[in-house]
Amino acid sequence: MSQEKVISMPIKDLSDLKVILATWYTFLREQMDSIEKDDFTRYLKTPVVYNLEKDNIEILFTGTEDLLKKFSDYVIKS
């Protein structure tokens, strides 16, 4: 298993949370051939944290460095 990394994405509105999590799920589904089933399930468990100091919500995406880079590129292209 490759070493896992975490990236954080801050958002202001809860309505954005649903869209971003749906994008993450769609991205993972498209990567099914390159992700093991257990990893897919683990990556879906995306922590969401409310930051009181910044008054925003942070979504924490976990995965390999390569997977997270692909997701970043995927979001930029969308």
C-alpha positions as a Python dict, from the first residue, in 0.01 Angstrom:
ca = {
    (1, 'M'): (0, 0, 0),
    (2, 'S'): (129, 345, -92),
    (3, 'Q'): (162, 607, 175),
    (4, 'E'): (-157, 808, 206),
    (5, 'K'): (-175, 1185, 199),
    (6, 'V'): (-446, 1432, 296),
    (7, 'I'): (-557, 1747, 119),
    (8, 'S'): (-796, 2001, 265),
    (9, 'M'): (-1056, 2198, 74),
    (10, 'P'): (-1218, 2489, 261),
    (11, 'I'): (-1575, 2586, 172),
    (12, 'K'): (-1808, 2856, 303),
    (13, 'D'): (-2155, 2715, 231),
    (14, 'L'): (-2307, 2381, 317),
    (15, 'S'): (-2468, 2372, -27),
    (16, 'D'): (-2118, 2345, -176),
    (17, 'L'): (-2046, 2040, 41),
    (18, 'K'): (-2294, 1820, -143),
    (19, 'V'): (-2156, 1920, -484),
    (20, 'I'): (-1794, 1864, -385),
    (21, 'L'): (-1862, 1527, -221),
    (22, 'A'): (-2059, 1419, -529),
    (23, 'T'): (-1762, 1522, -745),
    (24, 'W'): (-1527, 1317, -524),
    (25, 'Y'): (-1757, 1014, -550),
    (26, 'T'): (-1782, 1047, -930),
    (27, 'F'): (-1406, 1080, -958),
    (28, 'L'): (-1349, 769, -743),
    (29, 'R'): (-1601, 572, -952),
    (30, 'E'): (-1408, 666, -1266),
    (31, 'Q'): (-1086, 544, -1101),
    (32, 'M'): (-1234, 204, -1000),
    (33, 'D'): (-997, 12, -1228),
    (34, 'S'): (-692, 155, -1052),
    (35, 'I'): (-824, 150, -693),
    (36, 'E'): (-869, -156, -476),
    (37, 'K'): (-1220, -208, -337),
    (38, 'D'): (-1109, -160, 26),
    (39, 'D'): (-928, 162, -67),
    (40, 'F'): (-1234, 290, -254),
    (41, 'T'): (-1449, 233, 55),
    (42, 'R'): (-1193, 401, 283),
    (43, 'Y'): (-1155, 702, 53),
    (44, 'L'): (-1532, 756, 54),
    (45, 'K'): (-1517, 818, 429),
    (46, 'T'): (-1429, 1182, 383),
    (47, 'P'): (-1395, 1377, 710),
    (48, 'V'): (-1569, 1715, 725),
    (49, 'V'): (-1451, 1962, 989),
    (50, 'Y'): (-1594, 2298, 1093),
    (51, 'N'): (-1319, 2551, 1165),
    (52, 'L'): (-1451, 2799, 1422),
    (53, 'E'): (-1161, 3041, 1384),
    (54, 'K'): (-1202, 3075, 1008),
    (55, 'D'): (-1581, 3020, 1009),
    (56, 'N'): (-1559, 2770, 728),
    (57, 'I'): (-1597, 2403, 661),
    (58, 'E'): (-1297, 2194, 558),
    (59, 'I'): (-1327, 1871, 365),
    (60, 'L'): (-1033, 1634, 413),
    (61, 'F'): (-965, 1407, 118),
    (62, 'T'): (-737, 1109, 174),
    (63, 'G'): (-559, 896, -82),
    (64, 'T'): (-228, 836, -246),
    (65, 'E'): (-37, 1138, -369),
    (66, 'D'): (-103, 1030, -728),
    (67, 'L'): (-478, 989, -669),
    (68, 'L'): (-508, 1329, -501),
    (69, 'K'): (-313, 1494, -784),
    (70, 'K'): (-551, 1335, -1036),
    (71, 'F'): (-847, 1460, -833),
    (72, 'S'): (-704, 1811, -825),
    (73, 'D'): (-662, 1801, -1204),
    (74, 'Y'): (-1014, 1657, -1238),
    (75, 'V'): (-1166, 1944, -1039),
    (76, 'I'): (-972, 2207, -1232),
    (77, 'K'): (-1093, 2060, -1565),
    (78, 'S'): (-1457, 2058, -1450),
}
